[in-house]
Amino acid sequence: MNDADVRKHNQVSWDRQVAESNRWTVPVDGETIQRARTGDFSIVLTPTKPVPKDWFPPLTGTPTLCLASAGGQQAPILAAAGARVTLLDNSPGQLGQDRLVADREGLEMEFMEGDMADLSIIGDETFDFIFHPCSNVFVPKILPVWRECYRVLRSGGTLLTGFVNPLRFIFEDERKENGNMNVCYKLPYSDLNHLEETHIKKSIEDGFALEFGHTLNDQIGGQLKAGFLLSGFYEDRYHAADEDPLSNFLDTFIATRAIKP
């Protein structure tokens, strides 16, 4: 399976999850948008912790790319808060959720269907702000994402991103649905290397997206290699241990704030 096959599979997967009302596909309500218009808003890069307010640049009129963050949640909130939002996502279904909110609330947003690792449809130094939540787990290669973010961001611009700590992927079942904590996978992790294993095969057959556990060297070091300077960092976990047993022991998600010099 090549990168194009992975992208197509994950596109179909997320379109299906929209139909099934996955938590990350449910559009925000009108009250949330109205509060955002007054500057009162809260959005996440990781499962639960709100992004600190001082991580955001001034939003009014700011050219903003919401990268692989469709689902009718973060992008419309940023648009309501004053940002000039362009949204790029691989899933037409997810983009449709944002269009729904934009039409319902009278928000001006631009929509693009595309690959987060290939932003060639966007010119150099187009944006001042990029918001990129925990979605690079769905691409086989992460370094091109950082290079493209650096290219399309203007000097002095801000990149906010969330990603999965690769420790989540070393266990027999990275989703921990069976509570099994046996360590058996090497990093970097790829579902493509284990498609014949029963629980992964079933996950794919059930329509879940293919996942990839990128190393911290590629997640954090990759941003630095692309030219970014890190200026913020925090960790996060799920609230409910039954949603993710690893959350009983450690934070398994990371958020970073980076600046293009």
N, C-alpha and C positions, 0 to 999 in steps of 0.2 A: 504494500500500500504506500503510495507516494504522498507528498505533501498536499497535492490537489485532492486526492482521495480523502485524506484526513479532513481537509476543509469542508468538502461536500458532506461527509458523514456528520460532522459536527453541526453544519448548517441545518441539516434535516433533523438532527437531535434537538437543537434548540427551538426550531419551529414546532416540534412535537411538544416540547415542554411548555411552550406558550399555550397550546391547546389544553394542556393538563394543569395549567395555573401553578407552575413552579413558583416558589416564593420570590425569585428574582425576575419574574415576568409579569407581576401584578402592578398595574399602573397606580401612581399616587392619586389621592383624591383632590378635589377642588380646594378644600380647606388648607391642605399642605401647600398648594401652589399660591394661595392667597397670602399665607404667612411668609413664604419666600419672597414675595413682591415687596414686603416690608423689611426684608433683610433677616427675617427669623427663619432659619432653615438648618437642617442637619442631614448629612449624607455620609455614607460609609465607603471605604475602600476595601474593607475586610468584613467579616460577618456581623460584628456587633458594635465596635467602638466608633463613635462619630469622629470624623476628621476634625482636628483642632481648628478653631476659627482662624488662628494666626498663620495657618498653613496656606490659606487662600490669598491670592493677589486681589487687589481691588477688582470687582467683577463688572462694574458698569461699563458697557461698551467693549469689554475685553474679548478679542477673538479667541475662542475656546474650542478645543477638540476633545470631545468625549469619545475615547478610543475603546472599542469593544465593550461598551457599557450600556447597551440598549436594554429595554425592558420597561420603559415608562416611569423610571424612578429618578436617577441622578440627573440626567440631561435636562428634563423639563424643569427641575428645581433650580438648576444653575441658570437656565434661560429666564425663569421668573425672577431670579435675583439680579438680573441685568446683563448677564453674559451674552455675547453673540455666539451661539452654540452651533457647531457642526458636529454631527454624530455619525461615526463610522462603525459598522458592525457587520458580521458575517451572516446574521440571521434576518431574513426578511420579516419573519414573524415578530421578532424582538423589535425591529425598527417600526413595525406597525403599531406596537404598544406606545411608542413615543409619539408617533403621528397622531394617535388617538388623543393623547393628552394635549398635544400642541393645538389640534383642531378644537378640542373642547374648551380650552382655556385661552385661545387666541394668542398663542406663543409663536414667535418667529424662530424657526430652526431649520437648518439644512441637513438633509439626510443622504448618506452614502452607504451603499452595500459594498463591502470590500474586506480585504485581508489585513489584519493589524501589522503583519510583517512586511507588507508591500504597500506603501502609501504613495506610489508613483503618480496617482491621480491628483496629488496635492503638491503645490509648489514649495520651494525652499522658503523657510522663515515666514510662514503664513500665520502662525498662532503665537499668542503670548502665554497660553495656559493649556496644559494637557491633563485630563483626568482619566486615569486608566486603572480601574479596579481589578479584582482578582480574576482575570480572564486569560492571562498568558499561559495558564495551565492547559489550555486547549490547543496550543501550537507546538509543533515538534522542535522548533528552533527559536530561541528567545533573543539572541544577539541582534538579529536583523530588526527586531522591534525597537530596541534601544537606539540603534543607528538611525532608523527612520524618525523616531521621536525627536532626536537631536537635530536632524536635518530640517524638519518642518517647524521647529520652535525657533523663535527669535532670540537674539542675545538678551539675557536678563530674564528670559521666560522661565516658568515653573512647571515641573512635571510631578504630579502626585500619582503614586502607583501602589497597588496592593498585590501581594502574591503569596503563594503557599510555601511554607517552610518544607523543604524536601524530606524532612524526617517523617512526614505523613506517609511517604511512599515506600518506606523500607519494610513495612509489615506485610503479612500475608494478604490482608485485605485493606487497602488504603482508606476505605470508608469505614472500617472497623464495625461493620454492621453485625458481625458475629462475635465481637469482643476478643478476637484472637490477636495476641500481641507478639506472635512469633516473627522474628526478624529473618527475612529471606530474600529481599530484593536489594540490588545494588543501585547506587545513584551515579549518573542521572537515570531516572526511571522513565520507561515508555510502555504504555499499554500494548503497543505494537509487538513488543518482545514476548508477550504472554497471552496472545489471543486464544490459545488452545486451553488455557487453564479455566476450570469450570466456572468460577465466580466471575471472571472477567468476560468470558465468552457469553455468559448469561446477561451480564450488564450491557454488553454491546447489542446483543439480540433484543434486549428490552428497550433499546433506543437511547441509551445514555451516551454521552459524548466520550470520545477518546481523550485520555488525560496523559500529561507528561510532567514528571517531577524534575524541574530544572534545579541545578545546584545553586547554592548561595554565591559561588564564584561567578556564575553567569547572571544571576539575578542582581546582586549588588555590585560585584566586580564588573559586570557587563555595562552597567550604567556609567561607572567611572571610566571604563575603557572607551565608551562612546564620547566622553568629554564632559559629562555632567559632574557637578559638585554636590554631594549630599549635604543637606541642611536640616533634616528631620528624620526621625525613626521611632516607630513603636510596634509592639506586638499585640496580638489579639487571639481569642479563642471563641468557640461556641459557648453560649450560656449553659445549655442543657447537656449534661454528660451522656444522656441516652442518645443524643443526636450525634455525638462524637466522643467515645470513651477516652480518647487521648486528651481531651480537655480537662480530665481529672488530674492530669500530670503536668501539662505545659501548654504554653501558647504555640499554636501551629500556623499562624498567619502573621505576615509582616507588612507594614506600610512604610514607605519612604517618601521624603520630599527632596527633590533635586532641582538644581538651578543650572541653566545653560550660561556659562560665563559670557 
